Amino acid sequence: MLAQEKQHFEDRVLKIAKNQIVTAYLDGIILCQLKNNQSSGYDLLKILSKKLNVLISPGTMYSTLYYLERQGFIECLSDERKRVYQLTEDGKNAIDVILNSKQLKDFLLLMNKEFFAQDTYKFILIKACSSIL
């Protein structure tokens, strides 16, 4: 493989991997973003594009928003122009439980130790990118 072809291949694989990582953790990313302030789906897409340099499809974004809404973690406030989402009390509590759960942290450390040779990022990368590996 020529150097230019190799670079193109690596760029393509890394772009796919970044998108899959963001997609795999999109629900958590949305909850954390909404913890700071209300946002529309469109605004969330722009934030992801700007902060992480990834493009998530509107279909993926809105299906995740609807899922979080059905779970009771977010609620929609509509005005005449757009739908704006905010965390519910359950959403705020869910973030606190996840971030402060010793049981969940211990589980992730165990998964990392047992399957990924104690390389901290391998667990996330393997999970998120399993469809291209």
NORRA-V877617 format. One line per field, one symbol per residue. ss: DSSP state (H for helix, E for strand, C for the rest). psi: psi as a letter, one per 30 degrees, with the letter a starting at -180 (. if undefined). burial: 1 if it has 24 or more other ideal C-beta (glycine too) atoms within 12 Angstrom, else 0. A space follows every 10 residues. Layout:
ss: ???
psi: ???
burial: ???
This chain:
ss: CCHHHHHHHH HHHHHHHHHH HHHHCHHHHH HHHHHHCCEE HHHHHHHHHH HHCCCCCHHH HHHHHHHHHH CCCEEEEECC CCEEEEECHH HHHHHHHHHH CHHHHHHHHH HHHHHCCCCC CHHHHHHHHC CCC
psi: kleeeeeeee eeeeeeeeee eeeegeeeee eeefeellll eeeeeeeeee efhljkkeee eeeeeeeeee fgfllkjkaf elkkklklee eeeeeeeefg jeeeeeeeee eeeefghgje feeeeeefgf ff.
burial: 0000000000 0000001111 1111111111 1111100111 1011101100 0001010001 1001100110 0011110000 0010111100 1001100000 0000000000 0000000000 0010100110 000
